[in-house]
Amino acid sequence: MSRARQPPLVTGISPNEGISWTKVTIRGENLGTGPTDLIGLTICGHNCLLTAEWMSASKIVCRVGQAKNDKGDIIVTTKSGGKGTSTVSFKLLKPEKIGILDQSAVWVDEMNYYDMRTDRNKGIPPLSLRPANPLGIEIDKGRFPQKDLEALFPGMSADFTSENFSAAWYLIENHSTTSFDQLKTAVVNLKKQANKKNEGSLAYVKGGLSTFFEAQDALSAIHQKLEADGTEKVEGSMTQKLENVLNRASNTADTLFQEVLGRKDKADSTRNALNVLQRFKFLFNLPLNIERNIQKGDYDVVINDYEKAKSLFGKTEVQVFKKYYAEVETRIEALRELLLDKLLETPSTLHDQKRYIRYLSDLHAPGDPAWQCIGAQHQWILQLMHNCKESYVKEQKAWRYKAPQQVVFVEKLTKLVVSQLPNFWKLWISYVNGSLFSETAEKSGQMERSKKNARQRQNDFKKMIQEVMHSLVKLIRGALLPFSLREGESRQYGGWEMKSELSGQWLTHVIQTVRLSSESLTALEIPNDMLQIIQDLILDLRVRCIIVTLQHTAEDIKRLAEKEDWVVDNEGLTSLPSQFEQCIIHSLQSLKTVLDCKPGEASVFQQQKTQEDVCQLSIGIMQVFIDCLEQLSTKPDGDIDTAHLSVDVSSPDLFGSIHEDSSLSSEQRLLIALSNCRYLERHTFLNIAEHFEKHGFQGVEKITQVSMESLKELDQRLFEMYIEFKADPIVGSLEPGIYAGYFDWKDCLVPAGVRNYLKEALVNIIAVHAEVFTISKDLVPRVMSRVVEAVSEELSRLMQCVSSFSKNGALQARLEICALRDTVAIYLTPESNSSFKQALEALPQLSSGTDKKLLEELLNKFKSSMHLQLTCFQASSSAMMKT
């Protein structure tokens, strides 16, 4: 990311060398936009920011601190440009003893200012008035060890200002390699300095001649006065008068000079006071400047000024300084309280929180403001969550929006937590790693203390996060899963009027919302153990969503009976099986996102109880549809709504016979139901089982097995009902038909052909065939075989009940039995074959070829005369049915 300004560049420093506390002027480019923009200044590795005075973007004035390095760069750091570079360096010199007349770049400690005239500060020793180089020649330091010199001259010193000064030590240390001629020159220099000293004393006397003359005049006046008074008085009297004159002279002098001296003292005091005010205007103006900068919000300036004042006057003994510094401390304490109030205000941004914590840290605020802020934020988030719940609970009766209120509440609640918790977590991370404090060497101690406090409070913060997570989860449970709350928690986290449970669609939406919230919180690198409670909530919501969806699916399938239009296709099926399958598929597809496991989530079927519940619900859904089929197929004719019935135009014309009278008979409905059952067993249930497995359902084999058994039971019941409807009338008509007209097997005429009762029975069987074929060709073999079994069984029973047959009677019976058997040959089963066999065995055998020939002729005649009717019993028809 590019900065708004170029980094600072130092191109010059004046002076470029000096001792500690030397005042220097730094010049360069991009040195900041103002005092608040300057955030760092180091010379030779030492932080000089407190003494820095920003003059312009190209000039800064400061004092060199006590650096460890002898030589180093000048590095300027600004907010706008960052850390800069330097093309020059500064050399730090070791301090040496200097004379009072030597030039020196030192920082005079203003705290120790004193009045030389009154000598109020006795703690400062007077400086030596002697020159630093008394010989006046070049000093050449020798290489003699200091310890050897101290042993050679015990109790002596090479310092010429010392009382124990040793000239030999001084010469060995400073002039061991100096030539003799140079030493001669040094002698001459010493003599010149001695003469200048004498001349200086004489000049002092000359400068005060006027004073001596005034004193001389005063003494002369006194002497003349004494002579005028006469010499006759005694010596004692003269002495007394002399004293009086001297007293009057002293009083006169005091009177003359008192006003002048008073004005001089007052002027000196005023000048000294002005000098003090000028020198220490920073401290005297600081209280007012602090107030102004606080009002403007320039807290950085206030803190910098306070640090500077504390370093200069924090330990002062001067009363006036102590008074003003106390005012500064009072305002700083008020600032601490103001910043703490701003820090604990809610809502506030993470940037402002860090800023206020930094300010309080720099101001050495008591306690731990960062931890106080974390605690306040924690309580505020909890309060926001409960306020959110209360506001939605109060609006329950007036809710008029499309989305359920609980769903909108969960969206609002999760959005609130996701928006607030990241700043809360980042504040803690900053607290842990110490980034809340200024990254300067002076703050390293604070950073270590902060890290230590964070380590001690890790468990407390973990409890805060867990409390927020628990509140979030329980509030959602109270809205969506109230039965999962413990006793006593309903009042705090519940309060919702559960008029009806949410649908699976809305629960899926809620699950997606909670998942997104969990992903957002996971991205903050919050430990998984703190977020596990949310995963548990998601799992319970997923299970509930599956249960509710399957329950609603069962209700939808119940209503499929209302949609049955009884229009069959070429396969003899209505739309009901397809609608049932689509309903199941749609339900499973709606659960896809719920069944899929996101990272960190467990399988929804991991619990045995869930597997059993879902298995039972799935079986229940299948059973509901089976019951629906039974209800439709067994409903009385008057209960069937035929207003919506229509004919499938793609079906053959014979299909139209189903709806000629715009109604369906019970037998036709049974056939349609049987056709649907057959399709369900061979296709639909197997397809549904595949979809169950595809979506991870457990116990699919059990679901399929139980459903198939129930379907087969229904199919068998419906089939038996249909056979009963169709076969019983045919079977019941045989005996009356056989003995119509008082027919007697013992006394009958020669057979002339198959009698009408059998033809009528075959026509009825053909009618059944036509009805079944119209609905479903696949059902024809099954139905016809059972009808033939019933007819053959009855015919066998009747034959076996005849006590005896005449020759003509036996021939007639054999003709009819063979005609029936040959006609329905393609539908014979082992049971029907056995019945026909038993019927023939009950007859006398044909003895003559004439009878056999007659039988054959009559059979051929029968088949020929009823060729058209018997077409449905031909093998080609059977082949057509099987294709």
C-alpha angles and dihedrals in degrees: 000000000000118000124238092238137029118264116266117270122199112207102167145018129189121233097020094201138031146120127284116301092024111154110236136181116222120202130186145102133301093008092160141292095255145335092288092051091060106088103156141029125167129176117190088348096305122121108242098170095112093059095040120117114192111218103169142326088283103037137056128170122204145138126256114246131215098287125181097217120079092215133016150142129280108238121190121192123194134179092235099045106022124216115355139203137234135223093192135050138210125230117215113215126204113246117254131190111270137191125244092251096048117104112243135171099223133146108240107217103238091202089071097051110139140176109256092198096057094028091219094164110060095172096085115080116223116255121244116265093207124101120260093234108038095177094054094221132108114287115230111188112219127221097237112134113251091228092057091051092049089051092047094049106031114193092007132108138210090218106107090206091060123097089229093053114160114200092196092054090047093051093046092049099042107021108027091129098035115124124241093248090056090051088054089053088051090055090053090050092051091053091050091052090050092051091048088053092053091045089050091056091049091048088052090056093046091051089056098047093111090058091049091050092050090051090048091051091051092052091048091052090052091049093052091049090054092051092049091054090058135243096252094091120093123263091251092057091049091051091052092050091047090055091049091050091049091050092050089048090050092048091047090051091049091049092048097047102029094086092044093047091046092052089047092052091047091048091048091049092048091046091048092048092049089048090051092047091049094046095045102032088120090067096039092051095040099090092054092043090051091054092049095047091048090054090050092046094241093143093155091061091048092051093047092049091047093051090050093048091047093052092048104037106015092104100027121141095199107111098217090050091048090051094052093041089054088055088052092051090050092055092044090053089052088049090052090054091047093050092047090052090050090047093054094044116113133246101033136146124254089241092057092046092053091046094052092045089052091050092049091047092051089049090052092238114192120254124012110303092181092058091044089054091049091051092048092049091050093053091045093054091050091049092049091053094051092043088053091054094047093050093054094043090055091052095053098105094045095046111129104160126116096238114073114259094238091056093051089047093053090049091050094044096049091045089053094051094044091051096047106033097063092061089044091052094044090050089056092048090051088049091051097048095039096239090132089080133067112277097231130118092253091058096053090095091054091050091053091048090049092052090048092050090047091053090051092048099045092105091048092052091046088056089051092054091045091050091053091047092047092050091049093049096044093048089053091046090050090055100040109015105029091158089065094063121097123244110280095025095083094078093051099040104018134048097133122139103232100203091160134353119256117262122248090255093059092042089054089053091050091049090053090050093050091045092054089050091050091050091050092051092045089054088062087065091242107167113266094235089064091051097043091095089062090052089052090052092050090050092051091047091050092050091047091048091053092048093048093045092052091047091051089046089057089052091050092050090051088060092052088087088069090056097053107120096176091227107146128203129214090285093055093251132132123212091260098093090047092048090049093051093046091049091054093045092048090050092050092046090053087056095050096099090044094050094045113090118231120208109295094015125120126226113276088227096053092107118074092219091056091051091051094046093049091045092052092047091050091050088047091054091053091046091050090058092046089052088048090055092049092048092051095046097046100039113121116257094251092057094059116099104222098170091098098043118123141167123255103240091208092062123092119266092259088067088068090071088074092067103029091116093033090246139089126227122229090251091054092050089050091052092049090049090049090050090050091048091052091052092045091053096047101037122359100053091045091050091049090050089054090052091049090053092044090057093048100254115166124225095027091150091056091047091051095043096050092044093048092050092050091047092050091050090053091046091052093048092049091046093051090048092053093046089049090052094049109026100044095063091048093046091045092053095056101076096045089046094051095052097037112134091023092289114189126193091210096053115035140125127257108286113263095181144306112324123241097252090067092046090051090050091051091049089052090049089049089051090054090048091051092048093049093042089052091056102035130349089203092064095054099086093046095048097039093049091055093046091049090048090053094047094045091047091052093045091051090050091051093049092049090051093060110100096207141351131217118223091261091042093053091048091049092049093047090049093053095042092049092044091054094043095048092045096055095033094126090057097048118126130188088264094051092043089053091050093050090047093052090048092053092045089057089062128080113256120255108254105185132056089228091065092048091049091048090049091052093048093049092048091051091048090052094050092047095049093048098036094123094048093046095052091099089061095055124111093243088060089052091050090050090052093051094051 
